[in-house]
């Protein structure tokens, strides 16, 4: 019986470790995704600022989808 109890506690500890590993991975990946979203927002803001400056200078900008046609 002692062996069965140790197997059970060992198995549950192993399960807890696996659960902890996956939770930690999710937390890390969510933080990385949030950082990527922030980077995309900053990039989009910079693109818009440059487009606005070019338009103020009289430069016509066409969208990429229009260029492909």
C-alpha positions in Angstrom: 0.0 0.0 0.0 2.8 2.4 0.7 4.0 1.9 -2.9 0.5 2.7 -4.2 0.3 5.9 -2.2 3.7 7.0 -3.4 2.7 6.3 -7.0 -0.4 8.3 -6.6 1.4 11.3 -5.0 4.2 11.0 -7.6 1.6 10.9 -10.4 -0.3 13.9 -9.1 2.9 15.9 -8.6 3.8 15.1 -12.1 0.3 16.1 -13.3 0.6 19.3 -11.3 4.0 20.0 -12.9 2.6 19.5 -16.3 -0.4 21.8 -15.5 2.0 24.4 -14.2 4.2 24.1 -17.3 1.2 24.7 -19.6 -0.1 27.6 -17.5 3.3 29.2 -17.4 3.6 28.8 -21.2 0.2 30.4 -21.7 1.1 33.3 -19.5 4.3 33.9 -21.5 2.7 33.5 -24.9 -0.2 35.9 -23.9 2.4 38.5 -22.7 4.3 38.1 -26.0 1.1 38.5 -28.0 0.2 41.6 -26.1 3.6 43.0 -26.9 3.2 42.2 -30.6 -0.1 44.0 -30.6 1.5 47.0 -29.0 4.3 47.0 -31.6 1.8 46.7 -34.4 -0.2 49.7 -33.0 3.0 51.8 -32.8 3.9 50.8 -36.3 0.5 51.7 -37.6 0.6 55.0 -35.9 3.9 55.8 -37.5 2.7 54.8 -40.9 -0.4 57.1 -40.5 1.9 60.0 -39.5 4.1 59.5 -42.5 1.1 59.2 -44.8 -0.4 62.4 -43.4 2.9 64.2 -43.9 3.2 63.1 -47.5 -0.4 64.1 -48.2 0.3 67.5 -46.7 3.2 67.8 -49.1 0.9 67.0 -52.0 2.1 63.5 -52.7 -0.6 61.1 -53.7 -0.5 57.7 -52.1 -2.3 54.7 -53.5 -3.2 51.7 -51.5 -1.3 48.5 -52.1 -4.5 46.7 -53.2 -4.9 49.4 -56.0 -1.4 48.8 -57.2 -1.9 45.1 -57.6 -4.8 45.7 -60.1 
